[in-house]
Amino acid sequence: MPFTHMIRMGGYRGMIGYIDLGNGHASSRVLPPELRRDFIGGRGFTSKLIHDLVPLNIDALDPGNTVVLAVGPLAGTLAPSTGRITIGAKSPLTGILGDGNAGGHAGAEMKYAGYDALVITGRAEHPTHVHVGDGTISFHDASGIWGAAVSETERMVRERCDDTEAHVISIGPAGENCVRYASLIADGSRAAARCGIGAVWGSKRLKALSLRGTGGVDIAHPESFHEHVCETLEAIYADPVYPTLSERGTPFLIDSAQLGGGLATRNNQQGVADDYDAISCERFYTHHRKRSFACFACPIHCSNIAIATSADGRHITSEGPEYESIVCLGPKCGIMSLPAIIEANRACNELGLDTISCGSTIGFAMELWQHGIISAQDTGGIDLAWGNEDSVLSLIEMIARREGYGDALAQGVRRYAKRVGPAARPYALHVKGLEVPAFDGRAAKGFALGWAVSSRGADHLRALPNFELLGYPPFEAQRRFGDRHASDPYDERGKAELVTWHENFSAVVDSAEMCKYTTFSTYAVTPGMLATLLHDVVGDAYDAEQLMRCGERIVTLERMIDISFGGACRDTLPDRILHEPLPQGPARGNTVDLASMVERYYELRGWDRNGVPTADALKQLGLAPSPDGDAPPRV
């Protein structure tokens, strides 16, 4: 399906590709100017197209669910850390908006291939591989690849493309078997992991998407762009967090979590780990880290190649694991062995599983075992005692293939808790169906609020208010957010302002597809700096206020999507986080007073007391309600 001309504009290739797997047909349409103006790219495009195209009452695994892949206007340029891609659909895990965001090089390659977004609908008659290259989209039988792990899938796809440099996004056996938290893996190890979008690909019999392009990206103002890229790099290098993040990667956060009392241990029964030194960043760095590597155009190069020797003497090499994976496959399950964690992380990547949801679901089952709510009769004889490494590794494989007890856990915490019965509820840690991540919200009240109000559920990345964890002084919190308490992770005051700002800027960063380690870990790139880079590339006049308004528009639209999908504003947290004090460590005694934070958050957003955006708020953002005033707007 070649198209004969490209609509070129600064930063954008000007085309959306539409792929119908049901009839094997592809077409291209011009990128609407209002879409790029109001939603920037990446996550903004994904959410807007899902809002417009996904039927309201459709099951997430129905052929009518729509998958959207989108990149940002900075992708494929030298703007730092801008190679990311957002992939979204209605989530089979939560039933509301779902998306995953991956690094690597696939985002830039999709831009070079001629597309700002791809829209995938229908269900193929047989397993399918779709190739996208230089304005063409082709369909290939993937029956011979179905069943393969991710690394083998990538190798075979590249062989079929006769191109060793093709970039591949694929599912593993977990996606094929529609595990509700199946991930998509790009470039072998970069995961678009959350919300189970891999299961949607599996339901469509889409095994892999390969990308290869030779097109360029037009820059509206190349000279000033080069100057501002250099200034941005200097700001990143000068940030105090940069040296540690660059040298050690995200495992350095393990130390911060332990010191702050928020290291989720044994399904969040504890906020500190007793044998912490066995999984510390220093231990990882000195015993297991082989080298670092970078995503596209990234000066931080925070990813690691890790090596380990398994219990039975096998040599293991794995990308990562990142902080979230270390905690969720480690302390959350009572495992305090880096070799076992590295092996579990590699298994999840190869099988295509979200490490956060997978580890959290296994940890939940382990606590049910601890309390005698389930037994060997329920697990098929698998011993779920805390720290049982063999059981965790076996369950990862069984979950991906939906074999035996793994089939029950493949449904995720919320569905499995419902199956077990009321006795399981106190230990079921999820928000809106999405399992909670690695840092305990009782030790970081901004993160707790962010989980509760996120459009994806218990998600640390929609807000990512790291400001409260990085030791900023109260006067800096007052200057930035109008409340000196915003920098204190144990205090609820100021957190609504903190989260609102971070959510708005996060939506902008995800839409430009810049990595958040430049904005919320180093805090080097400000809204003003990002606006300048976008102006240089696109040519349109941007300023910080306009960008933040775009972010607010995206966040509000996502709230309306969730309401339209039936996820009526359940902005709450698990009982344990709300009512059960942390038993030890620096955050000892902490719970979360969520109600006061949510009330203030709704006020700042202009939403009503039930968390529904008011007509006035929608009007101000250009998101007009439907004529009857009742149904959520189809913008």
N, C-alpha and C positions, 0 to 999 in steps of 0.2 A: 504494500500500500504506500507507494511514494506520493508525496505531494510536490507540486511543481514549483512552488515559490515559498519563501520564508518571510514572515513579517518581522523585520529586524527592528529592534529598539534597544536603548541602553539597558543592559542587565537582563533583559528578557529575550527569549527566542520567539515569543509571540504565538506559540501554538500549544493547544491541549490535544493530546491523543486519546481517542475513544476506542476501547478494545472490547468487543463482544465475544466472549468465549463460546457462547451458545451457538452462534452461527459462523464463527471463525472470520469475522469481518472487523476491519479497523478503519477508522477515518480520523481526520484532523479538523479542528475548528480554530478560528482565530481567538486568541486570548482577549476577552472583553476588557476594555480600558478601565471600566469601573471596578472590575475585580482586582486588578493590580493597584488601583488607586486606594481602595477602601480596605484591602486585606493583604497587601504587600506581596505575599508568596507563601511557600512552605505550609506551615500549620494553618495560616489564615486561609489559603486556597483550599486546603483539605477540609477544614470545617465548613466553609461556605458551600463547597460542592456537595458534601455529605448532606448538609441542610437542604439543599435544593433537589437532590436526586434520590435520596433513600426514602422509600415509602414508610409512613409512620409506624404501621403495625406489623412490619415484616420481621420474621425471625432472622437472627443474625447469620444463620447458616443456610438460609434460603438463597437460591440463585439470584433473586432480586436485590439482595444486598449489594451495595456498590463499594468498591475499593478505590481509594484515591491516593496517588503518589504525587508529591509536589516538592519542588525545590524553590529556593529563594533567589532574588535578583543578584545577590553577591556570589552565588555558586559559580565556580569555574573561573573566578577572578583571583587576584592575589590578596584580597582582603583577608585578614587572619582568621583561620578556623571557620571557614564558611563552606565546607563540603558536605553538610548534613542534608538529610532527606526525611520528610514526614510521610508516613503511610497510615491511612486511617480507614475506618468503616464503622458500622454499628458493631459494638463489641459482643461476642458470644459469652463472655465472662460476666459482664455487668449489665448488658441490655441497653446501655446508653452509649454516648459517643466514646469511641475508642480510637487511639492512635499510638503508634510507636515512632521513635525518632532515632535514626542511626547515623553514625559517623562513617569514616572510611573515605572512599572515593566515588561511590555510586551516585551521589548527588551531583557532583561536577560532571560526571560522565553522561548523565541524563540530559543536562544542559547542552553539552557538546553534541549529543545525538539529536538535538533540535526541539526539545520539549520542556515546557515549564511545569506541566502536570500531565498525568496519565489517569484515565478513568476506566476501571475494569468492571464489567458486568457479566451476568450469565454464568452458566456452568458448562464446561467442555464435556464432550461425549467420552473422552479418554484423557488420561494425564497429559498435560500440555506444557510446553516450554515456549515462551514468547520472547522474540528477539526484537530489540529496538535499536536502530542504527541509522543515523544521518537521514532522518525524515521518513524512514520506512519501518513498518511493523509487520513481522511475519510470525506464523504459527508452526510449531513443530511437535510431533508426537514424542511424548516423554514417558511412554509406557516402560521403556527399558531403564529409565532412571528412577521410577516410582519405587519407593522402599529404601533408597540409598540415603546414607547419612549426608550431612551438609558438605563436608570436604570432598567426598566422592561425587556428589552432585555437581559441585563447581567444576571439578576436573572433567567430568563427562560433558558438561555444557560447553566448556571452552573447546574441547575436542570437536564437538559438533559444529561450533561456530568457526572452527579452524582459526582461532584467535586467542592466543595465550594472554592477551591483555584485556579481554572482555571482562567487564565487572558484572557480578552475578548476585542477585537477591533470590534466596530460595527458602523452602521449608524442608524440615527433616521429617522423620516418621511421626513426630508429635503432631505436626500440622496435617499430615495426610490422614491421621486418625482423629482429627478434630478435637484434640485436647484443648480445653477451653482457655488455657493460658499458653498456647503454642506461639512461638516467636517467629519472626523473619530474620534471617541472617544474611548480611551483606559482606562481601569480601572476606568470607571465611569465618569472621568472628565479631563483626560489628552488628549488634543486635537491635532491631526495632522490636522490643521484647514485650512491652506491657499490653494488656487488654485482649490478647488472644487473636491478633489479626492473622497470625499464621494459620489458625483454624479456619478462618474465612477463605484463605487461599486453598486450603485442603478441600473445603466443601465445594469449591469451584473447579477442583482438579487442576489447579495451577501449581505446578511443581517449581518452576523457576522463571525468572525474568532476567535476561541478559541485556547489557547496555554497552554500546560502543559508538563513539562519535568522533568526528574530526572537525566539527564546526567550532567557531570561536564565540566569544562574548563581546559585544560592542560596549565600549566605555564612553559615556557622553563627554566627560572632561578628564582625559587620561593624565595630563600633567599634574593637576591638583590631586587626582586620585593617588598617584604615586607618592606625592608629598604626604598625603594624609594617611596612607598605609604605613609609611615609615614612622609617622608620629604615633600611630596606634601600636605598632610593634614596640616602640620605645616605652610607651605607657605600660604595656604588658610586662616587659622585662623589668621595669622599675617597681612593679607591685611587690610588696613584701611576701605574698604567698607564692609568687612565681617560682623561686628556686626550689622550694620543697615539692610543689606540684609537678614541676618539670623533671626533677631528679627521681622522685619516688612514686609519682602517680597517685591515684586515689587511695591506695592502701594507707597513706599517712592519716586518713580520716579515722581509721580504727583507733589510733591513739587518742584523737580528739573525743571520740565517742566514749571511750573508757574513762577518760579524765573528766568528762562532763556528766557521767552517770547515765548515758543514753545508749549504751551498747546492748541492743536487743538480744537477750540470752534466754534460752529455754522458753521459746514462745512468749517473750517479754515478761516472764516472771521476775527477771532481774534486769537491772540496767548496767551492771558491771559483771565481768566474767572472772571467775575465780582463778583460772589458769591462763590469764590473759597473755603472759609473755610468750606462750607457745604460738600465738597468731599475730603478734605485734608487727608493726611496720618494719621495725629493725630486723626482726626474725625473717620476714619475707624478703627484705632487701638483701640481707647478707647470705641467706641460704637458698633462695629460690629464684630471685630475679636474674635473668640472663642479660636482657637488654631492653631498651625502650624503643618505641616507634611512634610515628605520627600519622594522623589523618591528613586529608588534603589541606595544604596551605596552612598547617598548624605549627606555630612556634613552641607550643607547650610540650608536645610529644609525651603525653601522660600515660599512654598505653604501655603495658609490659608484656614481654614474653617470659613465662615462668617455666621452670623445670622442677621435677620432683621424681622420687622413686616410690612406687606404690608399695603397699604392705607385702605383696607377693613378688616384689623385685622388679617390676616393669618400669621402664623409663617413660615418663610422661612429659610432654611439652604442650603448653597451652597458652593462648593469648589470655591475658588477665591473670587471675580474676580481679575485677574491680572491687571497690569497697563494699557495695551492696551485695555482691555475690559472695564475698568472703563471709559476711555476717549471716546472710540468710541460709547459706549452705553449711555454715559453721556453728557459731554460738547459738543461733536460733534453734538448731537441732542438737545442741549440747556437744558438738564436735569441735575439739580444740587441737586439730592436727592440720597444718597447712598442706602436706601431701594429699590428704584425703579431700580437702576442700578444692585443691587444684584439679584433682581427678574428677570430682563431681562437677566442677565448672566446665571442664572440657566435655564431659558427657552431655551436659545441658546444651552446649553450643552445637555439638554434633547431631543431637537428636532434635534440636529446635525447640527448646523450652525456656520460658522466662525464669531466670534463676531466683528472682524475688518471690514470685508466686509459688514456684515449685518448692523451694526451701521452706517457705512459710506454711504451705499446706502440709508438708511432712512434719514440721515442728508442731503444728496443731494436732495432728494425729498422735504424735508422741506424748503430748500432754493429756490427751484423752486416755492413752494407755496408762500414764502415770496415775491417773485418778480412778482407774478401773472401769471406765465407761466403755472401752472396747477391750477385746482380748485376742488371743491367738486364733480363736474361732472366727473372729471378724477379719483378721489380717491374712488368713491363709497360712498361719504358722510363723509369720514374720515377727521377730522380736523388735518392738519399738521402744526399747529402753533408751534413755538419753545417751547420745554419743556413740550409738551403734553404727559405725562407719559402713560396714557391709550391708546393713539393712537400707541405709540411705542410698548407696550406690545401686543396689538391686531395685529399689523403688523408682529411681529415676528412669531406668530402662523400662520397668513395668508400666509406669505412667505414660511414657511416650508411645508404647505399643498397646496400651489399654488392656493389659493382661492381668488377670487375677485381681488382687486388692488394688493394683494400680489404676484400674478402671474407675473405682470409687473416688480416688484422689484426683483423677484427671478432671473432675468437675469443679475443683477449686474449693476454698474454705466455706463459702456461703452455702453452696449446694450440698456439700458433704455434711455440714453441721445440721442442715434440715433433715437429711436422711438419717442421721444418728438420733436426733430428737432433742428435746428441750435441755437435757443435761449437758449438751455440747455448747450451748450458746455462750456461756461466760468466757469460753476459751477461744471463740471464733473471732479472730482479729482481722476484720476487713471493714472497708467503708464503701458502700454502694456496690459491693461485690468484688472489689479489688483489694487484694491482700496488702497489709501494711508493710512499708519498707523497713530499712535497717536501723534507723535512729528512733529511739523511743520518744514519742511526743510528750511524755510527761517531763522530759528533760529539755524540751525545746518547744515552748508554747506557740511560737510562730509557725513552726512546722505542723503542730497539731491542728491549728486553725486551717492551714493550707490543705491538709488531708481532708478535713471536713467539707470544705467548700469547693474542692477541685471538681472540674467537669469530668475527670476520669475516675474519681474515687480516691482511695488512699494513695496519693501520688506526691512524692517529694519534689518533683520537677516542675509542676505547674506554677508553683510560687518560688521554691528554692530560696527561702529567706536566710541564707547563710550569714547574713549580717549579724544575727543574734548569737552566732557561735564563734565569731572571729575576733572577739575581744575589743570591739570598738567602744570608745568611752561614751558615757551618757551625753556629753555635749554634742557629739557627732550624731547620735540618735535624735536629739532635739533638733539639730540643724536640718537633718534629712527628712525626718518623719513627724516632727512636731511633738514628740514625746520622748523624754529622756529614758524611759523604761524600755523602749523598743530594743535596746541592746542587751537587756538582761533575759537570758533564755528561760529563766524560772518564773518570770513575771508576765501575767496576761496583759498588762497595760501597754498600750501602744502597738499591740500586735495586729490589730485590724488595719491600721495605717501602713504598717510594715508589709503585710501580706498583699494589700490592695496594690501598692506600688510595685512590688515584686511580680505579682500576677500580670499586671499591665505590661511591664517591660519584658517579662518572660514571653508573653505572646508575641511581642515585636521581635525579640531575638529568635524565637522559633520560626517566625515567618520570614525573616531575613535569612534564616538557617545558619546563624552563627553559633558556635559552641558556647554554652553557658559558663564554661570555665574561664572565659574572657570577661564575663559580665557579673557573675554571682559567686565565683570562687576567688578570682583576683580583684574583682570590681574595678578593673582597669578601663574597660570600655563603657562609657556613659551614654545615655540617650542622645546627647548632643553630638558625640563623636560618631555614633552609628548613623545619625541623620546626615552628617556630613559625607560619610562614605556612600550612603544611598544616593544623595544628590549628585556626587561625582559620577557614579555609575549610571544611574537612571536618567538624570538630567532634570527631573522634576524638582521643584522646590520643596525640601523637607526641613522641618525643624523639630526640636525635641518634643514640644507640646503636641504637634500633629502626630508624631509617632506614638506617643503615649495614648492619644485619643484612639488611634488605630488599635492599639493593644486592648483598650477598654471595650472597643466595639467587638473584637474577637472573643474576649471573655464573656461578654453579654450574649453574643450569638450562641456560644457553646452552652450557656445556661438554658437558652430557649430550645436548643436541640435536645438536651436531656429531658426537659419537661415534655417536649413533643413525643419522645420515645417512652414516656410513661415513668420516668425517673423523678417523680415529683419531689424535688428539693429535700432529700433526706440528709441534711447537713448535720450529721452527728458523728460520734466516734464509738469505738467498742467500749463495752462496759468497763473493761479492765483499765483503759486509759482514763476514763471519766471518774471512776470510783475507787480503784484499788491503788493505794499509795505504793510507790517504789520502796522496796524493803531495805535498801542499803545504798551506799555510795554517796556522791556529792548531791544527788537529787533526791535523797531519801525523804519519804513522806509526801512527795509531789503527786498530785493528780492534776486534772485539767478542768478549769472552770470555763467551759466552752460557751455557755449561753451568753455571757457578757461580751465575749469577743465576736460571736456571730451577729448579735444585735447591732453592734457598732459597724461591722463589716457591711451588713445590708444597708445601713444608713449611708455609708460612704458611697456605695454603689448606686443608690437611688432605687433600691429594690424594696418591695413591701415586706411586712413582718413575716411572711411565709417564704421569702427568698425569691419571689417572682419579680422580674423587672417591670417597673411601672410603665404606663404608656408614655409618660413624659421622658423617662430615661431612654426608652427605645427611640423616641422621636429625636432627641438630642444627638443620638448616635447614628441616625439615618436608618434605623431598624424599625420601620413602622409596623404596628400591629395589624392583624387581619381585620377586614371590615366588620365582622360580627363581634370583635372585641374579646372573644372567648378563646378561640383556638390559637395556639402559638403561631407567630407569624412565619410565613414562607416568604423570605425577603426577596 
